[in-house]
Amino acid sequence: MEQFLRVGVISSTHGIRGEVKVYPTTDDPERFLDLDEVILDTGREHKILEIEGVKFFKNQVILKFKGYDNINDIEKYLKKDLLVDREHAVELEENENFIADLIDMEVVTDEGKVLGTLTDVIETGANDVYAVKTPEGKEILLPAIRDCILDVNVDEKRMTVHVMEGLLD
């Protein structure tokens, strides 16, 4: 299980006073209003950034970090991930999981056959779709619905599915 969960990616600067536009990778961008700090993954280290201001513009969040008051201070962090510690993650409802916990999960059928490895979660309007790569390298798309996804065991990194008629054709 990942200790840190990504909540956004710094996409660009905003103005010259150190603000940044963040593409949210969380289901609820408004959660930034409840965060006091985020963890910046620079690629070499994790830096804690204290959030001083939050605004919203179109599909992005504009953040101002304490101590970063100039475009030159923050520009070097473009395209970097913003993380939260798992303990600061949003509460999950029953039968909900973090995408980070699903990736690389072994997927087996209800008949015990290994189907493959979950490689991606595609978010659609109606329901998510799980992309599973078979041992032969083929991609199978499974709808994340109760009739298909029978059990998700995050601790064992194992998902049990029922392959509905026509899904493997």
Secondary structure as UniProt FT lines:
FT   STRAND          4..14
FT   TURN            15..18
FT   STRAND          19..24
FT   HELIX           29..34
FT   STRAND          37..41
FT   STRAND          46..57
FT   TURN            58..59
FT   STRAND          60..65
FT   TURN            66..67
FT   HELIX           71..74
FT   HELIX           75..77
FT   TURN            78..79
FT   STRAND          81..85
FT   HELIX           86..88
FT   TURN            94..95
FT   HELIX           99..102
FT   TURN            103..104
FT   STRAND          106..109
FT   TURN            110..111
FT   STRAND          114..122
FT   STRAND          129..133
FT   TURN            135..136
FT   STRAND          139..143
FT   TURN            146..148
FT   STRAND          149..153
FT   TURN            154..157
FT   STRAND          158..161
FT   TURN            165..168
//
